[in-house]
Amino acid sequence: MDLKWLYSIVISALVLSLSLYTGSQASVTEATVKDTGLIRLHVIANSDSQEDQALKSKVRDEIIRAVAPEFTGPCDIASARLLAQANLNRMQQIAQEVIKEEGKDYAVTVELGDYPFPTKHYGAFILPAGDYEAVRVVIGNGSGTNWWCVLFPPLCFVDMTRHTQLDPSFKAVSNSLPATDVSGVQTREEPDSVINNGTKNSPLSGAAREPEEVTLEQSFEETAQGQVIFSFRLLELIKRL
């Protein structure tokens, strides 16, 4: 067989294998995370004023401080759901106390349900767009920028890679991905809003992103660009044969 044709066949096979492997790995990871039981904590401010955003942060901090011990022990999604349901009134009371202390009279609702979320990057994980179970805390009109984290597994509270005891299905996913310290990616600020009846509006374009989220996306882009460059170099090599 002509040596040139042999090189061409081998290199083409390598390029095809690399493309198929990368695509299949990404799809498996994304689908697995999506199918794993998650409960988010979603706190939505009354408005985007500096005062209301500061109030949202204080409500968030007090809720997390109060419910953290409940979710850091070993439990599965079913028991986590029961814990969340049992703590709804407690979280509402905490939020109301903070609001009152700050001199506001906003109403606050705390509900557990399924709500639509756009695609999110959370450390090493991709959470695809879709409906996710969440404890949603709406302050006042709920028309301000929101904050969210993963309540279960308890990524709101601890570094998953060192301290969290995860549901086995989620732990299997985390073990297949690079170790990531989530302490710097706990918060997500997005200009989503809800109207008074509790229905979530569509997310606005140009949502603010955390530096860690941008870095993760850049790493994906750099990987893709590297594959393209690699492919072109292989093609150039084939042409030279």
Summary of the structure (lengths in Angstrom):
residues: 241
radius of gyration: 22.4
end to end distance: 14.1
largest distance: 84.3
contacts: 700
relative contact order: 0.17
helix: 50%
strand: 18%
